[in-house]
Amino acid sequence: MSIGIWQIAIVVILVVLLFGRGKISSLMGDVAKGIKSFKKGMASDVTEDTEPKNISDENKDSNNQDPNNKE
């Protein structure tokens, strides 16, 4: 049993009746803004991480800390 065009049409009509066109369009606009800001954030992260990190130095720092020392 697959979803047909009539079932999709009924669901779309019910959603429009319940929420209204204005609320749905503003919600889609917010989703689009979120996607754009996510892409912008991913692009800026790539440009900032051009210098390779030395992982061994980070592990030495974390291993030297006393786990019982609560400051």
PDB file of N, CA, C and O in Angstrom:
ATOM      1  N   MET A   1       0.849  -1.182   0.000  1.00  0.00           N
ATOM      2  CA  MET A   1       0.000   0.000   0.000  1.00  0.00           C
ATOM      3  C   MET A   1       0.892   1.242   0.000  1.00  0.00           C
ATOM      4  O   MET A   1       1.687   1.451   0.916  1.00  0.00           O
ATOM      5  N   SER A   2       0.749   2.038  -1.014  1.00  0.00           N
ATOM      6  CA  SER A   2       1.549   3.255  -1.118  1.00  0.00           C
ATOM      7  C   SER A   2       0.663   4.486  -0.966  1.00  0.00           C
ATOM      8  O   SER A   2      -0.562   4.417  -1.073  1.00  0.00           O
ATOM      9  N   ILE A   3       1.315   5.601  -0.717  1.00  0.00           N
ATOM     10  CA  ILE A   3       0.589   6.859  -0.553  1.00  0.00           C
ATOM     11  C   ILE A   3       0.300   7.417  -1.937  1.00  0.00           C
ATOM     12  O   ILE A   3       1.206   7.584  -2.753  1.00  0.00           O
ATOM     13  N   GLY A   4      -0.963   7.701  -2.193  1.00  0.00           N
ATOM     14  CA  GLY A   4      -1.365   8.224  -3.488  1.00  0.00           C
ATOM     15  C   GLY A   4      -1.487   9.733  -3.477  1.00  0.00           C
ATOM     16  O   GLY A   4      -1.314  10.382  -2.446  1.00  0.00           O
ATOM     17  N   ILE A   5      -1.786  10.273  -4.632  1.00  0.00           N
ATOM     18  CA  ILE A   5      -1.913  11.722  -4.792  1.00  0.00           C
ATOM     19  C   ILE A   5      -3.092  12.265  -3.981  1.00  0.00           C
ATOM     20  O   ILE A   5      -3.039  13.385  -3.474  1.00  0.00           O
ATOM     21  N   TRP A   6      -4.150  11.470  -3.862  1.00  0.00           N
ATOM     22  CA  TRP A   6      -5.328  11.939  -3.116  1.00  0.00           C
ATOM     23  C   TRP A   6      -5.029  12.045  -1.619  1.00  0.00           C
ATOM     24  O   TRP A   6      -5.482  12.986  -0.967  1.00  0.00           O
ATOM     25  N   GLN A   7      -4.286  11.110  -1.078  1.00  0.00           N
ATOM     26  CA  GLN A   7      -3.947  11.193   0.351  1.00  0.00           C
ATOM     27  C   GLN A   7      -3.055  12.407   0.625  1.00  0.00           C
ATOM     28  O   GLN A   7      -3.236  13.098   1.628  1.00  0.00           O
ATOM     29  N   ILE A   8      -2.109  12.662  -0.253  1.00  0.00           N
ATOM     30  CA  ILE A   8      -1.238  13.834  -0.088  1.00  0.00           C
ATOM     31  C   ILE A   8      -2.058  15.121  -0.185  1.00  0.00           C
ATOM     32  O   ILE A   8      -1.851  16.051   0.595  1.00  0.00           O
ATOM     33  N   ALA A   9      -2.980  15.175  -1.132  1.00  0.00           N
ATOM     34  CA  ALA A   9      -3.814  16.373  -1.307  1.00  0.00           C
ATOM     35  C   ALA A   9      -4.679  16.624  -0.072  1.00  0.00           C
ATOM     36  O   ALA A   9      -4.830  17.768   0.357  1.00  0.00           O
ATOM     37  N   ILE A  10      -5.237  15.581   0.489  1.00  0.00           N
ATOM     38  CA  ILE A  10      -6.078  15.735   1.687  1.00  0.00           C
ATOM     39  C   ILE A  10      -5.245  16.242   2.863  1.00  0.00           C
ATOM     40  O   ILE A  10      -5.690  17.120   3.603  1.00  0.00           O
ATOM     41  N   VAL A  11      -4.047  15.698   3.040  1.00  0.00           N
ATOM     42  CA  VAL A  11      -3.183  16.143   4.140  1.00  0.00           C
ATOM     43  C   VAL A  11      -2.797  17.613   3.950  1.00  0.00           C
ATOM     44  O   VAL A  11      -2.801  18.378   4.915  1.00  0.00           O
ATOM     45  N   VAL A  12      -2.466  18.014   2.728  1.00  0.00           N
ATOM     46  CA  VAL A  12      -2.094  19.403   2.459  1.00  0.00           C
ATOM     47  C   VAL A  12      -3.275  20.335   2.741  1.00  0.00           C
ATOM     48  O   VAL A  12      -3.094  21.398   3.335  1.00  0.00           O
ATOM     49  N   ILE A  13      -4.457  19.954   2.328  1.00  0.00           N
ATOM     50  CA  ILE A  13      -5.644  20.781   2.578  1.00  0.00           C
ATOM     51  C   ILE A  13      -5.904  20.915   4.070  1.00  0.00           C
ATOM     52  O   ILE A  13      -6.222  22.006   4.543  1.00  0.00           O
ATOM     53  N   LEU A  14      -5.775  19.826   4.819  1.00  0.00           N
ATOM     54  CA  LEU A  14      -5.981  19.894   6.267  1.00  0.00           C
ATOM     55  C   LEU A  14      -4.947  20.781   6.955  1.00  0.00           C
ATOM     56  O   LEU A  14      -5.281  21.532   7.872  1.00  0.00           O
ATOM     57  N   VAL A  15      -3.704  20.695   6.521  1.00  0.00           N
ATOM     58  CA  VAL A  15      -2.658  21.538   7.113  1.00  0.00           C
ATOM     59  C   VAL A  15      -2.928  23.008   6.837  1.00  0.00           C
ATOM     60  O   VAL A  15      -2.779  23.843   7.729  1.00  0.00           O
ATOM     61  N   VAL A  16      -3.322  23.330   5.612  1.00  0.00           N
ATOM     62  CA  VAL A  16      -3.626  24.724   5.264  1.00  0.00           C
ATOM     63  C   VAL A  16      -4.824  25.220   6.061  1.00  0.00           C
ATOM     64  O   VAL A  16      -4.825  26.363   6.518  1.00  0.00           O
ATOM     65  N   LEU A  17      -5.834  24.391   6.236  1.00  0.00           N
ATOM     66  CA  LEU A  17      -7.008  24.803   7.003  1.00  0.00           C
ATOM     67  C   LEU A  17      -6.674  25.008   8.479  1.00  0.00           C
ATOM     68  O   LEU A  17      -7.191  25.930   9.110  1.00  0.00           O
ATOM     69  N   LEU A  18      -5.820  24.160   9.025  1.00  0.00           N
ATOM     70  CA  LEU A  18      -5.496  24.274  10.445  1.00  0.00           C
ATOM     71  C   LEU A  18      -4.566  25.446  10.738  1.00  0.00           C
ATOM     72  O   LEU A  18      -4.792  26.184  11.696  1.00  0.00           O
ATOM     73  N   PHE A  19      -3.533  25.627   9.935  1.00  0.00           N
ATOM     74  CA  PHE A  19      -2.519  26.630  10.244  1.00  0.00           C
ATOM     75  C   PHE A  19      -2.667  27.920   9.449  1.00  0.00           C
ATOM     76  O   PHE A  19      -2.214  28.970   9.905  1.00  0.00           O
ATOM     77  N   GLY A  20      -3.270  27.873   8.310  1.00  0.00           N
ATOM     78  CA  GLY A  20      -3.405  29.063   7.481  1.00  0.00           C
ATOM     79  C   GLY A  20      -2.183  29.284   6.615  1.00  0.00           C
ATOM     80  O   GLY A  20      -1.076  28.866   6.956  1.00  0.00           O
ATOM     81  N   ARG A  21      -2.398  29.949   5.483  1.00  0.00           N
ATOM     82  CA  ARG A  21      -1.300  30.179   4.544  1.00  0.00           C
ATOM     83  C   ARG A  21      -0.226  31.079   5.121  1.00  0.00           C
ATOM     84  O   ARG A  21       0.960  30.844   4.888  1.00  0.00           O
ATOM     85  N   GLY A  22      -0.606  32.095   5.861  1.00  0.00           N
ATOM     86  CA  GLY A  22       0.362  33.054   6.387  1.00  0.00           C
ATOM     87  C   GLY A  22       1.350  32.420   7.345  1.00  0.00           C
ATOM     88  O   GLY A  22       2.550  32.686   7.278  1.00  0.00           O
ATOM     89  N   LYS A  23       0.848  31.584   8.231  1.00  0.00           N
ATOM     90  CA  LYS A  23       1.715  30.944   9.210  1.00  0.00           C
ATOM     91  C   LYS A  23       2.657  29.947   8.538  1.00  0.00           C
ATOM     92  O   LYS A  23       3.821  29.838   8.924  1.00  0.00           O
ATOM     93  N   ILE A  24       2.166  29.225   7.544  1.00  0.00           N
ATOM     94  CA  ILE A  24       3.005  28.256   6.839  1.00  0.00           C
ATOM     95  C   ILE A  24       4.101  28.962   6.056  1.00  0.00           C
ATOM     96  O   ILE A  24       5.247  28.512   6.062  1.00  0.00           O
ATOM     97  N   SER A  25       3.775  30.055   5.387  1.00  0.00           N
ATOM     98  CA  SER A  25       4.797  30.771   4.612  1.00  0.00           C
ATOM     99  C   SER A  25       5.846  31.401   5.518  1.00  0.00           C
ATOM    100  O   SER A  25       7.025  31.431   5.162  1.00  0.00           O
ATOM    101  N   SER A  26       5.445  31.903   6.678  1.00  0.00           N
ATOM    102  CA  SER A  26       6.431  32.468   7.602  1.00  0.00           C
ATOM    103  C   SER A  26       7.311  31.373   8.189  1.00  0.00           C
ATOM    104  O   SER A  26       8.497  31.591   8.436  1.00  0.00           O
ATOM    105  N   LEU A  27       6.737  30.206   8.409  1.00  0.00           N
ATOM    106  CA  LEU A  27       7.523  29.080   8.905  1.00  0.00           C
ATOM    107  C   LEU A  27       8.551  28.637   7.868  1.00  0.00           C
ATOM    108  O   LEU A  27       9.695  28.346   8.215  1.00  0.00           O
ATOM    109  N   MET A  28       8.154  28.586   6.610  1.00  0.00           N
ATOM    110  CA  MET A  28       9.091  28.210   5.546  1.00  0.00           C
ATOM    111  C   MET A  28      10.186  29.271   5.386  1.00  0.00           C
ATOM    112  O   MET A  28      11.332  28.936   5.085  1.00  0.00           O
ATOM    113  N   GLY A  29       9.842  30.539   5.586  1.00  0.00           N
ATOM    114  CA  GLY A  29      10.846  31.606   5.535  1.00  0.00           C
ATOM    115  C   GLY A  29      11.867  31.454   6.657  1.00  0.00           C
ATOM    116  O   GLY A  29      13.061  31.670   6.449  1.00  0.00           O
ATOM    117  N   ASP A  30      11.394  31.079   7.857  1.00  0.00           N
ATOM    118  CA  ASP A  30      12.305  30.853   8.970  1.00  0.00           C
ATOM    119  C   ASP A  30      13.219  29.663   8.712  1.00  0.00           C
ATOM    120  O   ASP A  30      14.397  29.693   9.069  1.00  0.00           O
ATOM    121  N   VAL A  31      12.684  28.623   8.098  1.00  0.00           N
ATOM    122  CA  VAL A  31      13.502  27.448   7.761  1.00  0.00           C
ATOM    123  C   VAL A  31      14.577  27.848   6.752  1.00  0.00           C
ATOM    124  O   VAL A  31      15.729  27.433   6.876  1.00  0.00           O
ATOM    125  N   ALA A  32      14.210  28.644   5.764  1.00  0.00           N
ATOM    126  CA  ALA A  32      15.178  29.085   4.753  1.00  0.00           C
ATOM    127  C   ALA A  32      16.286  29.937   5.391  1.00  0.00           C
ATOM    128  O   ALA A  32      17.456  29.793   5.035  1.00  0.00           O
ATOM    129  N   LYS A  33      15.927  30.817   6.325  1.00  0.00           N
ATOM    130  CA  LYS A  33      16.933  31.634   7.009  1.00  0.00           C
ATOM    131  C   LYS A  33      17.876  30.753   7.828  1.00  0.00           C
ATOM    132  O   LYS A  33      19.080  31.001   7.881  1.00  0.00           O
ATOM    133  N   GLY A  34      17.323  29.737   8.457  1.00  0.00           N
ATOM    134  CA  GLY A  34      18.152  28.815   9.232  1.00  0.00           C
ATOM    135  C   GLY A  34      19.141  28.068   8.356  1.00  0.00           C
ATOM    136  O   GLY A  34      20.302  27.901   8.731  1.00  0.00           O
ATOM    137  N   ILE A  35      18.693  27.617   7.195  1.00  0.00           N
ATOM    138  CA  ILE A  35      19.573  26.906   6.275  1.00  0.00           C
ATOM    139  C   ILE A  35      20.677  27.822   5.768  1.00  0.00           C
ATOM    140  O   ILE A  35      21.832  27.411   5.668  1.00  0.00           O
ATOM    141  N   LYS A  36      20.319  29.073   5.446  1.00  0.00           N
ATOM    142  CA  LYS A  36      21.324  30.028   4.960  1.00  0.00           C
ATOM    143  C   LYS A  36      22.362  30.319   6.034  1.00  0.00           C
ATOM    144  O   LYS A  36      23.557  30.372   5.741  1.00  0.00           O
ATOM    145  N   SER A  37      21.919  30.511   7.282  1.00  0.00           N
ATOM    146  CA  SER A  37      22.883  30.802   8.344  1.00  0.00           C
ATOM    147  C   SER A  37      23.750  29.587   8.646  1.00  0.00           C
ATOM    148  O   SER A  37      24.920  29.740   8.996  1.00  0.00           O
ATOM    149  N   PHE A  38      23.194  28.378   8.516  1.00  0.00           N
ATOM    150  CA  PHE A  38      23.982  27.165   8.707  1.00  0.00           C
ATOM    151  C   PHE A  38      25.072  27.056   7.644  1.00  0.00           C
ATOM    152  O   PHE A  38      26.223  26.748   7.954  1.00  0.00           O
ATOM    153  N   LYS A  39      24.704  27.311   6.392  1.00  0.00           N
ATOM    154  CA  LYS A  39      25.695  27.255   5.311  1.00  0.00           C
ATOM    155  C   LYS A  39      26.765  28.316   5.507  1.00  0.00           C
ATOM    156  O   LYS A  39      27.945  28.060   5.268  1.00  0.00           O
ATOM    157  N   LYS A  40      26.361  29.507   5.939  1.00  0.00           N
ATOM    158  CA  LYS A  40      27.324  30.585   6.174  1.00  0.00           C
ATOM    159  C   LYS A  40      28.269  30.208   7.309  1.00  0.00           C
ATOM    160  O   LYS A  40      29.468  30.474   7.230  1.00  0.00           O
ATOM    161  N   GLY A  41      27.747  29.599   8.350  1.00  0.00           N
ATOM    162  CA  GLY A  41      28.579  29.164   9.464  1.00  0.00           C
ATOM    163  C   GLY A  41      29.546  28.071   9.066  1.00  0.00           C
ATOM    164  O   GLY A  41      30.697  28.075   9.503  1.00  0.00           O
ATOM    165  N   MET A  42      29.101  27.138   8.247  1.00  0.00           N
ATOM    166  CA  MET A  42      29.982  26.064   7.789  1.00  0.00           C
ATOM    167  C   MET A  42      31.089  26.627   6.898  1.00  0.00           C
ATOM    168  O   MET A  42      32.227  26.162   6.965  1.00  0.00           O
ATOM    169  N   ALA A  43      30.775  27.610   6.072  1.00  0.00           N
ATOM    170  CA  ALA A  43      31.771  28.208   5.191  1.00  0.00           C
ATOM    171  C   ALA A  43      32.815  28.969   5.999  1.00  0.00           C
ATOM    172  O   ALA A  43      33.998  28.922   5.660  1.00  0.00           O
ATOM    173  N   SER A  44      32.415  29.662   7.051  1.00  0.00           N
ATOM    174  CA  SER A  44      33.375  30.420   7.854  1.00  0.00           C
ATOM    175  C   SER A  44      34.238  29.486   8.692  1.00  0.00           C
ATOM    176  O   SER A  44      35.395  29.818   8.953  1.00  0.00           O
ATOM    177  N   ASP A  45      33.735  28.340   9.126  1.00  0.00           N
ATOM    178  CA  ASP A  45      34.539  27.383   9.886  1.00  0.00           C
ATOM    179  C   ASP A  45      35.655  26.811   9.037  1.00  0.00           C
ATOM    180  O   ASP A  45      36.762  26.600   9.533  1.00  0.00           O
ATOM    181  N   VAL A  46      35.390  26.559   7.782  1.00  0.00           N
ATOM    182  CA  VAL A  46      36.398  25.978   6.907  1.00  0.00           C
ATOM    183  C   VAL A  46      37.549  26.947   6.695  1.00  0.00           C
ATOM    184  O   VAL A  46      38.704  26.523   6.660  1.00  0.00           O
ATOM    185  N   THR A  47      37.268  28.226   6.553  1.00  0.00           N
ATOM    186  CA  THR A  47      38.321  29.205   6.300  1.00  0.00           C
ATOM    187  C   THR A  47      39.141  29.473   7.558  1.00  0.00           C
ATOM    188  O   THR A  47      40.319  29.814   7.444  1.00  0.00           O
ATOM    189  N   GLU A  48      38.572  29.335   8.739  1.00  0.00           N
ATOM    190  CA  GLU A  48      39.294  29.602   9.971  1.00  0.00           C
ATOM    191  C   GLU A  48      40.233  28.461  10.348  1.00  0.00           C
ATOM    192  O   GLU A  48      41.231  28.706  11.025  1.00  0.00           O
ATOM    193  N   ASP A  49      39.959  27.236   9.942  1.00  0.00           N
ATOM    194  CA  ASP A  49      40.737  26.073  10.335  1.00  0.00           C
ATOM    195  C   ASP A  49      41.803  25.713   9.309  1.00  0.00           C
ATOM    196  O   ASP A  49      42.016  24.533   9.033  1.00  0.00           O
ATOM    197  N   THR A  50      42.476  26.707   8.741  1.00  0.00           N
ATOM    198  CA  THR A  50      43.486  26.420   7.735  1.00  0.00           C
ATOM    199  C   THR A  50      44.787  25.939   8.369  1.00  0.00           C
ATOM    200  O   THR A  50      45.553  25.227   7.720  1.00  0.00           O
ATOM    201  N   GLU A  51      45.056  26.309   9.623  1.00  0.00           N
ATOM    202  CA  GLU A  51      46.277  25.883  10.295  1.00  0.00           C
ATOM    203  C   GLU A  51      46.037  24.527  10.953  1.00  0.00           C
ATOM    204  O   GLU A  51      45.080  24.378  11.712  1.00  0.00           O
ATOM    205  N   PRO A  52      46.896  23.525  10.675  1.00  0.00           N
ATOM    206  CA  PRO A  52      46.698  22.209  11.287  1.00  0.00           C
ATOM    207  C   PRO A  52      46.949  22.253  12.789  1.00  0.00           C
ATOM    208  O   PRO A  52      47.807  22.993  13.271  1.00  0.00           O
ATOM    209  N   LYS A  53      46.188  21.450  13.512  1.00  0.00           N
ATOM    210  CA  LYS A  53      46.314  21.404  14.962  1.00  0.00           C
ATOM    211  C   LYS A  53      47.214  20.240  15.353  1.00  0.00           C
ATOM    212  O   LYS A  53      47.225  19.202  14.692  1.00  0.00           O
ATOM    213  N   ASN A  54      47.962  20.421  16.424  1.00  0.00           N
ATOM    214  CA  ASN A  54      48.809  19.368  16.937  1.00  0.00           C
ATOM    215  C   ASN A  54      48.045  18.659  18.045  1.00  0.00           C
ATOM    216  O   ASN A  54      47.907  19.193  19.145  1.00  0.00           O
ATOM    217  N   ILE A  55      47.554  17.479  17.767  1.00  0.00           N
ATOM    218  CA  ILE A  55      46.708  16.750  18.709  1.00  0.00           C
ATOM    219  C   ILE A  55      47.518  16.249  19.895  1.00  0.00           C
ATOM    220  O   ILE A  55      46.988  16.173  21.004  1.00  0.00           O
ATOM    221  N   SER A  56      48.778  15.908  19.699  1.00  0.00           N
ATOM    222  CA  SER A  56      49.590  15.355  20.787  1.00  0.00           C
ATOM    223  C   SER A  56      49.777  16.373  21.909  1.00  0.00           C
ATOM    224  O   SER A  56      49.817  15.984  23.076  1.00  0.00           O
ATOM    225  N   ASP A  57      49.892  17.660  21.593  1.00  0.00           N
ATOM    226  CA  ASP A  57      50.017  18.683  22.629  1.00  0.00           C
ATOM    227  C   ASP A  57      48.747  18.788  23.461  1.00  0.00           C
ATOM    228  O   ASP A  57      48.818  18.975  24.675  1.00  0.00           O
ATOM    229  N   GLU A  58      47.596  18.669  22.827  1.00  0.00           N
ATOM    230  CA  GLU A  58      46.328  18.749  23.549  1.00  0.00           C
ATOM    231  C   GLU A  58      46.171  17.566  24.485  1.00  0.00           C
ATOM    232  O   GLU A  58      45.663  17.730  25.595  1.00  0.00           O
ATOM    233  N   ASN A  59      46.593  16.372  24.068  1.00  0.00           N
ATOM    234  CA  ASN A  59      46.478  15.184  24.912  1.00  0.00           C
ATOM    235  C   ASN A  59      47.416  15.270  26.108  1.00  0.00           C
ATOM    236  O   ASN A  59      47.060  14.801  27.190  1.00  0.00           O
ATOM    237  N   LYS A  60      48.596  15.849  25.953  1.00  0.00           N
ATOM    238  CA  LYS A  60      49.529  16.000  27.063  1.00  0.00           C
ATOM    239  C   LYS A  60      48.937  16.915  28.128  1.00  0.00           C
ATOM    240  O   LYS A  60      49.054  16.644  29.323  1.00  0.00           O
ATOM    241  N   ASP A  61      48.308  17.988  27.696  1.00  0.00           N
ATOM    242  CA  ASP A  61      47.703  18.926  28.640  1.00  0.00           C
ATOM    243  C   ASP A  61      46.577  18.274  29.419  1.00  0.00           C
ATOM    244  O   ASP A  61      46.464  18.485  30.627  1.00  0.00           O
ATOM    245  N   SER A  62      45.748  17.496  28.762  1.00  0.00           N
ATOM    246  CA  SER A  62      44.598  16.890  29.436  1.00  0.00           C
ATOM    247  C   SER A  62      45.029  15.734  30.323  1.00  0.00           C
ATOM    248  O   SER A  62      44.361  15.452  31.318  1.00  0.00           O
ATOM    249  N   ASN A  63      46.136  15.047  29.990  1.00  0.00           N
ATOM    250  CA  ASN A  63      46.598  13.929  30.808  1.00  0.00           C
ATOM    251  C   ASN A  63      47.317  14.401  32.067  1.00  0.00           C
ATOM    252  O   ASN A  63      47.399  13.649  33.039  1.00  0.00           O
ATOM    253  N   ASN A  64      47.834  15.615  32.076  1.00  0.00           N
ATOM    254  CA  ASN A  64      48.563  16.130  33.237  1.00  0.00           C
ATOM    255  C   ASN A  64      47.641  16.629  34.331  1.00  0.00           C
ATOM    256  O   ASN A  64      48.105  16.888  35.442  1.00  0.00           O
ATOM    257  N   GLN A  65      46.383  16.770  34.066  1.00  0.00           N
ATOM    258  CA  GLN A  65      45.454  17.271  35.051  1.00  0.00           C
ATOM    259  C   GLN A  65      45.071  16.164  36.019  1.00  0.00           C
ATOM    260  O   GLN A  65      44.859  15.023  35.608  1.00  0.00           O
ATOM    261  N   ASP A  66      44.981  16.494  37.305  1.00  0.00           N
ATOM    262  CA  ASP A  66      44.598  15.531  38.334  1.00  0.00           C
ATOM    263  C   ASP A  66      43.082  15.425  38.357  1.00  0.00           C
ATOM    264  O   ASP A  66      42.411  16.431  38.587  1.00  0.00           O
ATOM    265  N   PRO A  67      42.510  14.229  38.123  1.00  0.00           N
ATOM    266  CA  PRO A  67      41.045  14.108  38.101  1.00  0.00           C
ATOM    267  C   PRO A  67      40.424  14.327  39.468  1.00  0.00           C
ATOM    268  O   PRO A  67      39.241  14.658  39.547  1.00  0.00           O
ATOM    269  N   ASN A  68      41.182  14.155  40.558  1.00  0.00           N
ATOM    270  CA  ASN A  68      40.649  14.359  41.905  1.00  0.00           C
ATOM    271  C   ASN A  68      40.729  15.807  42.351  1.00  0.00           C
ATOM    272  O   ASN A  68      40.146  16.177  43.370  1.00  0.00           O
ATOM    273  N   ASN A  69      41.436  16.620  41.605  1.00  0.00           N
ATOM    274  CA  ASN A  69      41.591  18.025  41.939  1.00  0.00           C
ATOM    275  C   ASN A  69      40.357  18.785  41.483  1.00  0.00           C
ATOM    276  O   ASN A  69      40.126  18.926  40.282  1.00  0.00           O
ATOM    277  N   LYS A  70      39.574  19.268  42.412  1.00  0.00           N
ATOM    278  CA  LYS A  70      38.345  19.993  42.081  1.00  0.00           C
ATOM    279  C   LYS A  70      38.522  21.439  42.462  1.00  0.00           C
ATOM    280  O   LYS A  70      38.482  21.788  43.642  1.00  0.00           O
ATOM    281  N   GLU A  71      38.718  22.277  41.477  1.00  0.00           N
ATOM    282  CA  GLU A  71      38.925  23.695  41.724  1.00  0.00           C
ATOM    283  C   GLU A  71      37.657  24.451  41.470  1.00  0.00           C
ATOM    284  O   GLU A  71      37.625  25.672  41.624  1.00  0.00           O
TER     285      GLU A  71
END
